[in-house]
Amino acid sequence: MDHATHEIVTFYEDRYEEATRLQRRPQSRLERIRTLELLRELLPPAPATVLDVGGGPGAYARELLADGYRVRLVDLVPGHVDQARAGTPPIDAVVGDARDLPEPDASQDATLLLGPLYHLHEPADRVRALREAIRVTRPAAGSWRPRSAASPARSTCSPPPASATTC
């Protein structure tokens, strides 16, 4: 485990309670509400498979499970994985690094990479994480429109050229 990875794991294991972060402050509650709105608008329809990379104890994964998605969570912090597995409903969760995902090529309909990009400070690490997300996500059949009838604009989540869609 490199120094940066060790610092992240230690921070979340010993000093910070991620499980309640999205409930503590008004800004955090707004973040949760808006993120779920966007996910429900931009993800392919359930029962699509979704990989939640860096999904912590599973706040978004659990909501997506309730919406009928098949979700797998990968997180660097063993305590987060334990919380995700122990919650209701339990989440299929494994310890893993966004830069080297323990998933087969093209095995997911969508891949979420919400947390790791701000923890990875080195540009090369962010690129590795993005490449991994692309590798494990099935190539899209093209861009899709948001499912919300109230939002006729095209999705802002578009795939990199000749690759899979990641949000």
N, C-alpha and C positions, 0 to 999 in steps of 0.2 A: 504494500500500500504506500503510495507516494505521500509526501508531506501534506500537500493540499487536500488530498482525499482524507487523510487522518484528521486534519483540522475540521473538516466538514462533519465527519462522523462523530468526533468528540463533541463538537458544538451541539449537535442535535441529540446526542445520547445523554450529555451531562448538563447542558445549560439552557436548553430551549424546549418548550412544549409546543410542538408543531400541531398536535391534534386539535388544539383549540384556537389556533391562529385566525382562522376565518370567521370566528364568532366573537372575538375579543373587542374589536373596535369598529365603529361605524364604517370606516374606510375598508376594512377587511370584509365586513358583511356585504358591502357593495361590490367588492372584487369577486366574491363568491357568486353573487346573483348574476353579475354581468358575464362572468366566465361561463357559467352554466347556460345562460341565454345563447351565447356564441357557439358553444359546443353543440347545443341542441339544434341550432340553425345550420351549422357547417358540417357536422359529421354525416357520413352516409347513414341511411336509415337502419335502425335496429332490425335484426339481430347481428349487425356487423361486429367484427372483432376489433377491439381497441386496446392498444398497448399504452399504458400510462407510465411513462418513464419519469422517474423522480416524483412519483405520485404521493410520497410521504405515507401517512397512515390511511390514505384512501378517501379523502373527502369527495373528490370528483369521481373517482372510480365507483364508489358506492352509489352515487346518484345515477351514473350511467347504467349500472347493474339494474337499478330499479326501473330504468327506462327500457330495459330489454336488451341491452348490449351484452356481448360476451367480453369481459374485461380481464386483462392480466396486468398487474402492477409490477414494476421493477424499481427498486429504490436502493441507494447506496447504504442506507442506515438500517442495520438489523432490527433495531427497536421499532422503526416505522413499519417494516415488513411484518413483525409480530403483531402490531396493532391492527394492521390491515387484515391479517388472517383471523384475528380474534373478534373483530367487529361483527355487526349484524347489518346486512348479510356478510358472511366472510368473503374475502377477496382472494382470488388466486394471485399470490404475491411471492416474489423471489428477490433475494439480494443480488444486485448487479450494478454495473457502471454504465452510464449513458454512452461512454466512449467505446464500449465493447459489450454490446447487448447479447444476452444469452438466448437469442431467438433465431430461428431459421430465416433465411432470405424469403422475402415476399410472403410472410406468414400472417400479416395483419392488414385489416382494411383501413385502419387509421392509426397513427402514432402521435401521442401527445408528448411534448417536450417542454412543459411549462416551467419547471423549476431549474433543471440543470444549466440552462444557458446563462443564468445570472450567477451561478456558483462557479462556473468554469471561466476563469479570468484570462487564460491564455487563448489567443485566437486559434491556435492549432487544435486545442482541446475542444473548442466550440465547433470547429469544422468537423472533427472526428465524430462528435455527438450527432451533428446534423447528418453526416454521411451514414451513420449507423441507423438513424431513424428512417432515412430513405431506403436503405438496404432491406430493412425488415417489413417495409410497407409495400403492399401490392401496388403495381402500377395502376394509376387511375385511368378510367375510361374517358378522361377529359375533365374539364372543370365542371362543377355542378352549380346550380342555382341554389340559393338558400331555400329551405323548405317553407319558410314563413311566407304566407301569402301577402302579408303586410310589407314585405321587403323585396321589391322587384329587382333591386340591384344585384349584380353578379357578386359572388363570393370574393372576399379579399384574400382568401386562402387559396393560392394557386400553386401548382407544382413547379419545381424547378424544371427546366427543359429535360425532356425524356426521362423523367423520374417519377417517383410516387408522390402522392400528396401527403404533406405533413402540416399540422397546425401547431 
